[in-house]
Amino acid sequence: MAEQILKRILEENGIKGIEVQSACIHETEMDIWTAMSKRGEHPKEPTTPAKPKFLTHEMLHDADLIIAMQREHRNILTKFLTYDHWQNLQLLQTYCYGKNEDFYEPEENADCFLKSPNLMESLEKACKKMAKILEKVQQQKCSSQDKS
């Protein structure tokens, strides 16, 4: 979900040159995607998101920024990253709002997750904030390259 939302927001704001990719680390995430696809519940997105893929070692080490939704996810990911890549790993809430909090509380099953009334609204807001931050970082990189 977050991948499609962030891609849409980047496109709507004319922010180019940022590659966005998402991946699962738990089977539960696949279950959520399946449940949403069956119900046609991918709000505001023009197409049903592609079936998620599982995270690979290569994806982790190629990424400039890795966003985890939950502290549990972040902690799992640190086991697969070399120490010099840890600075690339952030919680969504920390990256966007400076809070060391989970984006959502993990639920037992996909149905509970999907019934969260403010989930999509909160995710949309976080992705808008992330897009602004990413654009600023991108501009700073371009500016520093121009000076060299």
C-alpha positions as CSV (number, residue, x, y, z in Angstrom):
1,M,0.0,0.0,0.0
2,A,2.6,2.5,1.1
3,E,4.6,2.0,-2.1
4,Q,1.7,2.8,-4.4
5,I,0.6,5.8,-2.3
6,L,4.1,7.3,-2.1
7,K,4.7,6.7,-5.9
8,R,1.4,8.5,-6.6
9,I,2.3,11.4,-4.4
10,L,5.8,11.8,-5.9
11,E,4.3,11.8,-9.4
12,E,1.5,14.3,-8.5
13,N,4.2,16.6,-7.1
14,G,6.6,16.2,-10.0
15,I,9.3,14.7,-7.9
16,K,11.4,12.6,-10.1
17,G,14.5,10.4,-9.6
18,I,13.3,8.6,-6.5
19,E,12.8,4.8,-6.8
20,V,10.2,3.3,-4.4
21,Q,10.0,-0.4,-3.7
22,S,8.3,-2.3,-0.9
23,A,8.7,-5.9,0.3
24,C,7.3,-8.1,3.0
25,I,9.2,-9.7,5.9
26,H,6.1,-11.6,7.3
27,E,3.5,-13.9,5.8
28,T,0.8,-11.7,7.5
29,E,1.7,-8.9,5.0
30,M,0.9,-11.2,2.1
31,D,-2.4,-12.1,3.8
32,I,-3.3,-8.4,4.1
33,W,-2.6,-7.8,0.4
34,T,-4.7,-10.8,-0.6
35,A,-7.6,-9.7,1.6
36,M,-7.5,-6.2,0.2
37,S,-7.3,-7.4,-3.4
38,K,-10.3,-9.7,-2.9
39,R,-12.3,-6.8,-1.5
40,G,-11.0,-4.3,-4.0
41,E,-9.9,-2.2,-1.1
42,H,-7.0,-0.2,-2.4
43,P,-8.3,3.4,-1.9
44,K,-7.2,6.2,-4.1
45,E,-4.9,4.0,-6.1
46,P,-5.7,3.6,-9.8
47,T,-4.7,-0.1,-10.0
48,T,-4.5,-2.9,-7.6
49,P,-0.9,-3.0,-6.3
50,A,1.3,-5.8,-7.6
51,K,1.6,-8.8,-5.4
52,P,4.3,-7.9,-2.8
53,K,7.6,-9.6,-2.9
54,F,9.7,-10.8,0.0
55,L,12.7,-8.7,1.0
56,T,16.0,-9.8,-0.3
57,H,19.6,-9.1,1.0
58,E,20.3,-7.3,-2.3
59,M,17.3,-5.0,-1.9
60,L,18.5,-4.0,1.6
61,H,22.0,-3.3,0.7
62,D,21.1,-1.4,-2.5
63,A,18.7,1.0,-0.7
64,D,19.7,4.5,0.3
65,L,16.7,4.6,2.7
66,I,14.8,1.7,4.3
67,I,11.5,2.5,6.0
68,A,10.1,0.1,8.5
69,M,6.5,0.4,9.8
70,Q,7.1,-1.2,13.1
71,R,10.0,-1.4,15.6
72,E,9.8,-5.2,15.4
73,H,10.4,-5.0,11.6
74,R,13.3,-2.6,12.1
75,N,14.9,-4.9,14.7
76,I,14.5,-7.9,12.3
77,L,16.1,-5.9,9.5
78,T,19.1,-4.9,11.5
79,K,20.1,-8.6,11.6
80,F,20.4,-8.6,7.9
81,L,22.2,-5.3,7.4
82,T,25.9,-4.8,7.9
83,Y,26.6,-2.1,10.5
84,D,27.5,0.5,7.9
85,H,24.0,0.3,6.5
86,W,22.1,0.8,9.8
87,Q,21.9,4.5,9.2
88,N,19.7,3.8,6.1
89,L,17.1,2.1,8.3
90,Q,14.3,4.3,9.8
91,L,10.9,3.9,11.3
92,L,8.2,5.6,9.3
93,Q,7.0,7.6,12.3
94,T,10.6,8.6,13.2
95,Y,11.5,9.7,9.6
96,C,8.3,11.7,9.2
97,Y,7.5,13.0,12.7
98,G,10.5,12.3,14.9
99,K,8.5,9.8,17.0
100,N,10.0,6.4,18.0
101,E,6.6,4.7,17.5
102,D,5.1,1.9,15.4
103,F,3.0,3.2,12.5
104,Y,0.2,0.7,13.5
105,E,-0.1,-1.9,16.1
106,P,0.4,-5.4,14.7
107,E,-2.9,-7.4,14.6
108,E,-3.6,-11.1,14.6
109,N,-5.1,-11.2,11.2
110,A,-5.7,-9.1,8.0
111,D,-9.3,-8.4,8.8
112,C,-8.5,-6.6,12.0
113,F,-5.8,-4.5,10.2
114,L,-8.2,-3.6,7.3
115,K,-10.9,-2.4,9.7
116,S,-8.6,0.3,11.2
117,P,-10.6,3.4,10.4
118,N,-7.8,5.9,10.2
119,L,-5.1,3.6,8.6
120,M,-5.3,4.9,5.0
121,E,-5.7,8.5,6.1
122,S,-2.6,8.2,8.4
123,L,-0.6,6.4,5.7
124,E,-1.5,9.1,3.1
125,K,-0.5,11.8,5.5
126,A,2.8,10.1,6.3
127,C,3.6,9.5,2.6
128,K,3.0,13.2,1.9
129,K,5.3,14.2,4.6
130,M,7.9,11.6,3.4
131,A,7.7,13.0,-0.1
132,K,8.5,16.5,1.1
133,I,11.4,15.2,3.1
134,L,12.7,13.1,0.1
135,E,12.4,16.1,-2.2
136,K,14.4,18.3,0.2
137,V,17.1,15.6,0.6
138,Q,17.2,15.3,-3.2
139,Q,17.6,19.0,-3.7
140,Q,20.4,19.2,-1.1
141,K,22.3,16.4,-2.9
142,C,21.9,18.2,-6.2
143,S,23.0,21.4,-4.7
144,S,26.1,19.9,-3.1
145,Q,27.0,18.1,-6.4
146,D,26.7,21.4,-8.3
147,K,29.2,23.0,-5.9
148,S,31.8,20.2,-6.5
